[in-house]
Amino acid sequence: MKGHVGGATIPIHDWSRVDTGIFHDFHHAWIEEIKRLLNSGVLPPDHYALAEQHTSQFGPDVLTLQSRPLEDRARDSLEPISDGSGGTDVGVIVAKPKARLAGETDLEFYRRKQNVVAVRHVSGDRLVAIVEIVSPGNKSSQAVFRKFVDKAVELLSQDIHLLILDLIPPTRRDPNGIHGAIWEALTDEEYKAPPGKPLTLAAYEAEMGVRAFVEPVSVGDTLLEMPLFLKAGGHVPVALESTYQSAWEAVPRRWRSVIEG
């Protein structure tokens, strides 16, 4: 991973200053950096990340997948799962995430959603988590936006953990950001973004209910470390600022000057 230039941090940029194509290019670079980070030792040995193009409308995502024979037997346990060599889930943090807990659904959510199946397999392995970077295209129309929200709800109902990074300004379809729309779809409860913090980083822990860890941010802020859940009560930290910086360094200088104003 590239270091900070001169020890400085990179603030969140105003991506509304350029068209969708420029953000799309950055989007792919950031996805690649996050994938590289996760595979460089952040994930436990029995997990790996791929940059995958979904055939659904959920868009290009990092897919964190796993192949653990003991997972089914230990699925309902919060105890570390043995890897067969006397070890456990190396790297999985069972402490409270640094991100703040913004809400929690009740158990009835899972019972209501059991009839929805959204299973994804890559190389025959079970999908456990997704990192999604919201793009302007996800908010381009009511139909596309609704498909995004519905797909997120389906994935959560299937115990697929999500980390959604929304750096795109809210639209009339999501006045409180993507998280506001997802949370309302999950709970019928309204989420209000704090004044001056229209952008959202949201990590969802999905098993026997959904817990959302939300960090509201704005243009000019430094990105925070966010949790990526791999199982109930267990997550790995994702360094968003360093991966964002590495992706930013790949943006052509001609467009960096426009984005920086």
Buried (B, 14 or more C-beta within 10 A) or exposed (E): EEEEEEEEEBBBBBBEBBEBEBBBBBBBBBBBBBBBBBBEEBBBEBBBBBBBEBEEBBBBBBBBBBEBEEBEEBEEEEEBBBBEEEEBBEBBBBEEBEBEEBBEBEEEBBEEBEEEEBEBEEEEBBBBBBBBBBBBBBBEEEEBBBBBBBBBBBBBBBBBBBBBBBBBBBBEBBEBBBBBBBBBBBBEEEBEBEEEEBBBBBBBBBBBBBBBBBBBBBBEBEBBBBBBBBBBBBBBBBBBBBBBBBBBEBBEEEBBEEBEE
